[in-house]
Amino acid sequence: MSRAQIKTILTNPITVLIGGFGLLLCAQIIAGFFVSILGVESKLLVAGVITAISLCVLAAVGATLLKLTASSWRALGISMPKKGWMKQVVIYIALYYIISYVLQLIIALVVPQFDPMQTQDVGISSYTVGMFAQSAVVLVVLTPLLEEFFFRGLLFKGLRRSVGFVVAAGTSSLLFALAHGQWNVALDTFVLGLFLSKIVEDSESLLPAIVMHAGKNAIALGLLFTLSYL
C-alpha cells in the first residue's frame, strides 16, 4: 500500500473519529495499567498520571502516523502561531464566558431539571496549598495539553482535512462536551470547544488553544480555592 493510499484512509472522517477514540481508549488502558503498578491512590494524582501517560502514548502514535503519511507536525497544529494570537485568546475567553453563561440561563428557564450550578468532581479532596499545587499541575498544565492535542489536534485538524470548519468544529466540540459528562459541564465545554477550534483555525497552531484552555482552568481553579476560604 502506497503512502498516498494510507493517507487517504487515515484522513477519512470515519477513520479519524473511530481511530481517534480507539487510540485514546488504548492510551488510557495502558496508563491505567501503570497506575495500578505504581499504587497511586489519590483521585487527582491518578488523573494526573493517566493524563501524562496518555499524552505520551498519543504523541508517539501521532509521530508514527505522520511518518507513515509523510506529513509534518504542522498537520496536527504543532507549530508557531500567527501573530496577534494572545489578543485573540483574551477576546475569545471573554466571549466564551458570556455565551456559555447566557445559554445556561436560557436552558435553565426552559428545562427545570437543568442545574447550571452543579459542580464537576475533579478529584480535589481538600483546600490546602499542596492540593492547590497538585491541582494546578493536573488541571492547568497536563489536562489542556492532552485534551487540545487530542480534540483539536487529532480530531479537529484530522476532520478539517476533508470537511468544512463548521462540521469539524461542531463534531469535535460535541465529542469534547460529551467526554466531560454532566449536562451543564457539557454545554459549557461545547461552547469552549467551538472557540478553541476557531482559534486553532485562525492561528494554525494548538498553542493558543492550549493557553486559552489553561487560562480558563486556572480561573476556575483560583475561584474554587478562593471561595472555599470565604
Stockholm file with secondary structure:
# STOCKHOLM 1.0

chainA/1-230         MSRAQIKTILTNPITVLIGGFGLLLCAQIIAGFFVSILGVESKLLVAGVITAISLCVLAAVGATLLKLTASSWRALGISMPKKGWMKQVVIYIALYYIISYVLQLIIALVVPQFDPMQTQDVGISSYTVGMFAQSAVVLVVLTPLLEEFFFRGLLFKGLRRSVGFVVAAGTSSLLFALAHGQWNVALDTFVLGLFLSKIVEDSESLLPAIVMHAGKNAIALGLLFTLSYL
#=GR chainA/1-230 SS CCHHHHHHHHTSHHHHHHHHHHHHHHHHHHHHHHHHHHTCCCHHHHHHHHHHHHHHHHHHHHHHHHHHTTCCGGGGTCSCCCTTHHHHHHHHHHHHHHHHHHHHHHHHHHCTTCCTTCCCCCSCCCCSHHHHHHHIIIIIIIHHHHHIIIIIIIIIHHHHTTSCHHHHHHHHHHHHHHTTCSHHHHHHHHHHHHHHHHHHHHHTSSHHHHHHHHHHHHHHHHHHHHHHTC
#=GC SS_cons         CCHHHHHHHHTSHHHHHHHHHHHHHHHHHHHHHHHHHHTCCCHHHHHHHHHHHHHHHHHHHHHHHHHHTTCCGGGGTCSCCCTTHHHHHHHHHHHHHHHHHHHHHHHHHHCTTCCTTCCCCCSCCCCSHHHHHHHIIIIIIIHHHHHIIIIIIIIIHHHHTTSCHHHHHHHHHHHHHHTTCSHHHHHHHHHHHHHHHHHHHHHTSSHHHHHHHHHHHHHHHHHHHHHHTC
//
